[in-house]
Amino acid sequence: MESMNRRSFLKSGAVSAASLALAGNGAVDAAQGGKRPNILFLMTDQLRYDCLGCYGNGAIRTPNLDRIARDGATFTSAFTAVPSCTPARSGLLTGLSPWHHGMLGYGRVAVQFPVELPREMRYAGYHTLGIGKMHWYPQRNLHGFHRTILDESGRSETPEFESDYRRWFRENGPKGKAFDATGIGWNDYRSREYVMPEEFHPTVWTGNEALNYINGYDRDEPFFLKVSFARPHSPYDPPKRFWDAYSDSDMPAPSVGDWCGKYAPKSGDGFSIWHGDLGADQAKASRRGYYGSVSFIDEQVGRMLDALEKRGMLDNTLILFTADHGDMLGDHHLWRKTYAYEGSAKIPFLLRPPKGMFDDVRGKRFSQPVELRDILPTFLDAAKRSIPEGLDGRSLLDIFRDGGRGWREYIDFEHDQCYGVENHWNALSDGRWKYVYFARTGRQQLFDLREDPGETHDLAMDKGGSSVSKVREWRGIMIDHFRERGEPFLKDGDLTVRDSRMLYSPAYPGTWANRIVRV
């Protein structure tokens, strides 16, 4: 499989079970060249980049994640290429950009892609387990994992599906209590303390399942363990002690730009709105539950670190922590995700190498633009397995090796129409500048993230000076980025208004994927 690039693979239309079996021979050569590290992949759902202490937030308490940053590297310009759950997870799964894995907005993850992270790690000779939220379809699809233990929040996409967490809760939880007894919806802006004993919270369940695996691991091969928390995605419902640890007065007020007045009216009458100026007090109240949820996750991470250390495994474990996307939390009168702005599209990204591997990067910060597509090649690099041709992602270990010389200059991100017709955009950022182009209207935005990290002033609104030339420069970069796509993204060599949606690109695996034998 590795000798064939992604385009020729997709063009071939199908892959046989025999070819999948041959790819498994990679486990032989991957084992050469010394001991390979265990890999602990930690991720959260809907965690914005600035809600960790190591990113400079003085109000939040995240000592264990800050420890990972202190013992490893912090990436300060990390983005998610399509900031909603399923397309972000496709980029993570495939090592590809949105145009090349095919998901340009919120849809269903394909049944199988030519190259997938869990399958590649399995072929590399790792024992693979995924715990928590995968958000795939069908929900029991393994994508190469030996096993998954699922918490899919309230999602049940086939009639017979019941997540492992919900089954456990039904069998062990308080009698007469529903999973959602706290009464907050999955996309609700309200927050409230969890109404049941905290041992029944899905965050604890996920942490317990990870501990069971770590404490009982006795195999000869290294492990690849993905632990995917369903929080701090709403409902913002931490247990009482984490609710009490914060007050509304601790919370930062939302960032409000000089360009966002049109988002001030509420988008609906309920609690699951996508825009609306609810006032600073409501934004702070929402953040109180959100911050408590983040600290609750941080505690579970600390339990895992302690278990690895107690078993003598921590020094030989590579740890990567990130999120699928962020949460606006009222910034610019916006809620939830799917936007180009920092609260939605910028994510935390921490990488802690095992002892003896890149010890000189510990505690350092790197500003190169990185994205979820870089995780697959990073893990394969650490596992001493060759990286397949044709991926858009690159190994982050290359940044450690040469300080980032020759790294990409910018990252692309986008989202097909979601919530409203105007929320349909493409964007580029190099970590300093961010350019946004809106498909339906042709409106442009430009932000100087160094001088204006809150994106309060849209430089594209300026009528003269250097802003005009900078907007023109970034528009040209976007034109170059779209050349591969052609129409309807470009016409006569320039950006064009697009009146229709394109949820899936031509690269999205179609019916051929259903003919692939899964392992």
N, C-alpha and C positions, 0 to 999 in steps of 0.2 A: 504493500500500500504506500510506503514511504517514497518509492521511486516514481510515483504518479502524482502530478500536481492536482490541486483541487478541481481545476476546470476540466481537465481531461477525465477525471474521475466522474464528475457530474455528467459529462457528455456521454459517458459510456452507458448510462441509464440504469445500471444495476450492478450488484456485486454478489459474488457467490459465497456460500458458507465456506467453501474451500479456501478462498482468498482470505477470509477472516481468520481461518485457522493458521494459514501461513504467516500472517502478521504476528501471531503469537510467538513465533520464533525469536522475536526481539528480546524476549526474557532471557535468552541465552547470552547474547552479547552485552545486554545491559548489566549483567552481574559481574562483568570484568572490571578490573581497575579499582578495587577497594570497596570498603563498606559504604553502602548507600544510606542516606538518612531516612528515618521515618518522616512523614509529611503530615502535619496537622493543619488543615485548611479551615479557618474559622470565618464565617460570614454572618451578617445580619441582614434583615429586610428593612429597607427604608431608613438607613442611618446616614444623616448628613455629615459631611467631613468635619465640621467645626464643633462637634459635640463629643470630643475627647480632650482630656487634659493635655495630651501631648501635641495637640494642634493649637494650644494657646487659650483654651477655654478655662477661665479661672473659677467658674461657677460649678462645673460638673465634676463628679468624683469618679475617676476611672483608673484606680491605681494599678490594676493588673494589665490592662491594655497599655498604660503608660510604661509598664515594665517591659513589655514586648518591644515598644518603641526604643526604650533606653538600651535594650540588649540587641537591637537590630537597627533597621533603617526606616525612616519615615519619608514617604513620597508626598510632596506638597502640591503637586499638580496632577492628581489622579481623577479621572473622569469615568463616567459610564456612558457608553456610546448611544444607547437608547434607554433613557431613564424611566423605564417601567419594568415590572418583574420579569415577564417571560422573554422579551428580546434581550434584556441584559444578561439573563442566564444562558441564552443561546450563544452570545459572544464569549462568555465564560466557558461554556461547554466545548466550543469549536476552535478558539483561537483566531477567529475571523472578525472582520469589520461587518457592520450591518448589511452593506450591499452584497457581501460575499457569503454570509450565512443565510441571508434572505429575509430577515425580520426587521422591518423598518418601523414597526409600532407594536402595539399590544395585540398579540395573537397567540396561537398555539405553537409551542416548541415542536419541531419536526420529530417524527418517530425515530429517525436516525440520520446522522450526518456522516460524511466520509471519515472524518477524524473527530474523536470525542475524548475528552479528558479522562473520565474513569476507565474507559476501555484501554486507552494508551498506558495508563498506570498499571492496569492489570497485566497487559502484555509485557511491561517492564519488570514483572516479577513481584509486584506489590500485592498485599492483601488489601482489598478496597471495601470501605463501608461508608455510606452516606446516612447521616442522621438529621432529621428535622424537615425543613421545607425545601423540596426540590422544584416544585411548580412545573412539572412536566406533564405531557399527555401521551398515552394513558399514564395515570398517576403511579402505577406500579412498574412502568418502564424503567429498566435498570441502566441503560446507556453504558453498560460495561461494568458497573459495580457488582461485586459479589453479592451484596445485599444492601437494601435501604430500609431504614426504620423511620416512618414518616409522621410528621405533623404538618398537615396541609391547611391549617387554619380551618375556616368553615367550608372549604372547597370539596365538592364531591361531584366529579365530572362524568362518572359512570354509575349506573344504578346500584351496583353491588359494592362500590368502594366505601370503605371505612378506614380512616387513618389509624395508625398504630396508637397515637396519643389518644384519640377519641375512644378507641376500644379499651385502652387502659383506664381512662377516666370512667367509662361506663361500668367497668368491673370493680374499680377501686375508689372512685370518687364519692363525695358526700351523697347520700341517698336523697333523691328528690331535687337535686340541684342540676341545672343545665350548664353546659360548657360556658355559655355566654351570660351567666347569671348577673354579671356586673352591669349588663344592659347598655353597653356601648357598641356601636356598629363597627364594621371592618374598615370603613373610610370616614369615621366620625372625627370631628375636631374636638369633641369634649374629652375630658380626662377624669379619672376617678380611681380610688384605690380598689384593688382586687377584693371581692367580697367573700371569698372562700379562703381557707387556710392555704398559705403560699405553697405548700408541698404539692398542691394540685395544679399549680400554674404551669402552662406549657414551657416556660423558660426553665423551670426547675426540672421538668420531665426531660427536656433535651439535654441539660447538663448531666442528669443522672445516667441517661443512656450512654453518653460519652464516657463517663467515669466507669461504667460497667465494662465497656470495651477496653479502656486503657488498663484498668486494674486486672482484667482477666487475660490480657494478651500474652500468649505463650508460643507463638509461631516463630519459625526460623526466619521467614522473609520479613522485610520492613513493611510497615503499614502506611496506607494512604487513607486518612480519616477526614472526611468532610463533616463539619458540624455547622448546621445552618439554622440559626434562630429565626423564628417567625416574628419576633419583635425587634426593634421598637415600632414597627408598623402598627398603626392603630388596630385594635383599641389601646389607648394609652392607659394601661391598668396595672401599675406596679403594686406589689404588696404594701401593706400599711407602713412598714418600717422604711421603705424607700420613698413612699409618698411623703411621710413625715420628715424625711431627710432634706427636703426642699420646700421652699415656700415660693409663692408667686413673686415676691419681691426679689428673690435671687435671680430670676430669669431675665435674660436680655430682651429688650423690646425688639419687635420685628424691624427689619430694614425696609424702608419705603423710598422708592425711586421717584425722580421728577417726571417719570414717563408712565406711571402705572395707574393713573386716575381712572381709566376705563374699567379696571378690575375692582373698584370699590363697591359697586352694587353687588348684592348677593346673587349667586347663580341659581338659587333655589330656596325652597322654604324649609328644608330639612336640615339635618346635621352633617350630611355628606356632600357639602358643596365643593366646588373647585376654585371659586373666587368669591371675595367679599371682604370688605373692611369691617371686621367684628370688633375693632378697638384693641388697643394694646393690652388691656386687662385680660381679654379672652385669649389672646395669643400667648401671654405669659402663663395663664392657667393651663393651656394645652401643653406648653413646654414643661410645666412641672411634672405632669404624668410621663411625658416623653423622656425627660432627664432621669426620672426614677426608673423607667424601663431600661435605659442604657446602663445605669449603675447595676441593676439587677443582672443583666447579661454579663457585665464585667466581673461580678462575683462568681458566676459559673465558669468563666474563663480562668479565674484564679484557682478554682477547684481543680481544673484540668492541669494547670501548670504544677500545682502541688503534687498531684498524683504522678505525673511524669517524673518529677524530681525525686519523689519517694522511691520510685521503681528504678532509678538510675537511667532513665530514658531521655531526660530533657536535653542533655548535651548532644545527643545524636538525633534531634528532631528539628526539622525546619518548620517554622510557623509563619503562615501568612494570614493576615486579618484584613477583611474588606467588607463592602456592602454592595448590594445590587444597584442601589440608587439612593437618593436622599429624600428629604421631606421639607417642603417650603415653610410649614409652621407659621403661615401668615405673612411671610416676607412678600412685599409688593402686593399685598392683599390676595396672595395665592395660597392654596392649600394642596396637600398631597404631592404629586410628582408629575412627570412628563414634560417638564419645562427645561429650557436651556440654561436657566439661572443657577447660581452656585448652590443654593439650598437643595436643588433637585438633582443636578447633573454632576456635582463634585462629591467625591466619596473619600472616606479614610482608606489608607493603604499602608500597611505595616508589614515588613518582611524581616524576620529574625532567622539568620542562618544558624546551623548547628555549630557547636564549638569546633574551632579549627578551620572553619570555612569562612573566609572573608571577615576575620576578626577586626580588621581595620575599619569596617563600616559601622561598627556599633555606636549608636547614639547620633549618627549623622543624618542629615536631611538632604534629599535630592529633589531638584526642581524640574527634572525632565518630565514632559507630558507622558503619562502612562495610562493604561486602560485595562479593563477586564480581559481583553483579548491576549494580554501579555502573561496571564497566569498559566495557561496550558504549556507554552514553551518554557517558562521558568521551572515548572515542576519536572518536565522531562529532562531539562538540563541538569537539575539537581540529582535526578535519578540515573544520570549517565546513560540516557537513552537518546538516540538521534532524534532531532526535531523534523517532522514531516515538511516536505517542500510546500510552498504555496500559502503558508499561514501569513496573516497580517500582523499577528502578535510577535513580540520578541522576548527573549529571556531577559528578565530584570538583572540576572547575574552579569550580563554584559555591561551594565552600568557600573556594577561593582568592580569589574575587571579593568575598565579603562576610563572610569569617571564620566561616562556618558558621551564620549566622542563618537560622532557619527550616528547618534540617536535621532529619531524622528524630530522634525521641527515643530509639528503641531499634531493635534488629535482631532478627528472628526466625530461629531455626534449629531443626532437628529431624532425626530419623532413624527410619525405619521399622525394625521388628524386624531385628536382625542379630546373629549369633553365638549369642545366647540370647534367650529370650522376654522376659526382664526388660530387655534393652537395646533399649528402644522408648520414645522420649521426645520432648518438645517443650521449647524453651527460649527465653528472651528475655534480652537484655542491653543496657544503655545504656553499657557500658564501666566503670561503677562497680559496679552490682549485676548478678547473674546469677540468674535463676529457672529451675528445671528441674522439669518435671512428667513422671512416668512413666506411660505409658498403661495398662500391664497392672495396676498396683497402686494407682495414685493417689498414690504417694509424691511428696513435694515436697522440693526442696532450694533453699537460698538462700545465696549467697556474696557477701561484701563484697570485691570485687576490689581495692579501694584498700588496705584494711587487711590483706587476706589473699590476695595474688596467687597463692599456691600452692593455694588452695581447701582448706586443711587443716581448717577448721571449718565445718560445715554449720549455719547459723543456724536452719534449720527444725527442728533438734533441740532448740533452746532452749524451755523451757516457759513462759517469761514475758518481760516487758520489751518493749523496742522491737522485738525480732525478730519477735514474733507479729504485730504490726501491719504490719511491713514485708512479711512473707510474705503477709498478707491483701491488701495493696496490689498486690503483683505477681501474685497469683492473679487479681485483678480485671482487670489489664491483659491477662493471658492469655485470660480470658473474652471481653473485647472483641476481641482478635485473632482468636478462633475464630468470631465471629458470622457472618462470611461463609461459614464451612464448615457450621455447623449440626450436626445429628446425623451421625455418632455422637460428634463432639467435644464437644458440649454437650447437656445434657438439663435441662429446667426451669431454664434460665438459669445452669447451673453446669457445671464440668468433670466429666467422667464417665470411669469406667474403660472402656477399650476392649479387648475380648477378641480382636479379630481384627486382622489386618494390613491396611494400605492402602498398597501400594507405589506405585501411580499414582493421582493425583487425576483428577477428571473432565476437567481441562484437557489431559491428556496427549494429544498427537496420535496418532490411531489409524490406521485403514486409509486415511484420506484422504491421509496423508502419503506413502504409497507411490504415489499418483497424480500427485504434483507433479513437474514436470520440473526436474531439478537443473541448475544452471549451473556 
